[in-house]
Amino acid sequence: MPPTLASLVHHSALKLTVRAGEDHLDVPVRWVHASELADPVPYMEGGELLLITALKLDAEDAKAMRRYVKRLVGAGS
């Protein structure tokens, strides 16, 4: 059985904090991938845990980051 987001969030060594989406922590993670693409959505099917550093994104632009996250959330729908 694949791990869930909850199992990752509650792993003490990772020291993660949930900022949004608490109601989806029971979702199984079927794939983990690191990407710095401006738009990785065409390559996503849903169920991925996407790791980013946001080096190529304007992380100071809250509206742009919300748009980016909304695109990711809709991937695979």
N, C-alpha and C positions, 0 to 999 in steps of 0.2 A: 504494500500500500504506500503511495507517495506521501511525503510529509505535507502538512497543511501550513498555511501562513501562521496560524497560531503556534504551531510547534517551533517555528523559526523565531517568532517574536518573543516567546517565553524562554528561549535558550539563553541562559544567563551570560554565557561568554560573548554573545553578539551585542548585548547592551542596546537593543533596538527600542524605539519608541513609536507607537502607533499614532499618527497624526490625523488619519482619516480612514474610513472604511472598516471600522471595528466590526460591523455586521457581516463582513465577508472573510473573517479570519478562519472559518472552517473550510475554505476553498482549498482543494489539493493543488500542490505545485507540481506540474508535470514536466517543467523544463526551466532551467535558470540560464540566463544569458546576459552578458555585458554588452552594451552598445553605446556608441556616441553619435549615432545617426540623428539628424535633425527630425526625421520622421520614420521611426522603425515600424510603424503600424502596418505597412503593406507586407511585412515579413512575419507578423504575429498571427497566431491562430486562436489565442485565448488559453488561459491556464499557465502562462509564462510568468516568471518572476524576473523582471527586468532591472538590472543593476546599471546605474548611470552615475557619472561624476558631474554631469551638467556643465562640463567645460565649454561646450559649444552652444550652450543656451544662456540666455540672459536671466539668470536666477534672481536678479534684483527686480525684474519686471513681473510682479505678481499676476497680472492678467495673462501674460504670455505663458507663464508656468501653469496656470489653471487650464488654459487651452491645450497645452501639451499633455497634461494629465488626463483631461477629458478624452483626447484622442486615444490615449493608451487604454483607458477604461473601456472604450468602445471596441477595441480590437477583438476580433473573433466573434463578435455578436451577430 
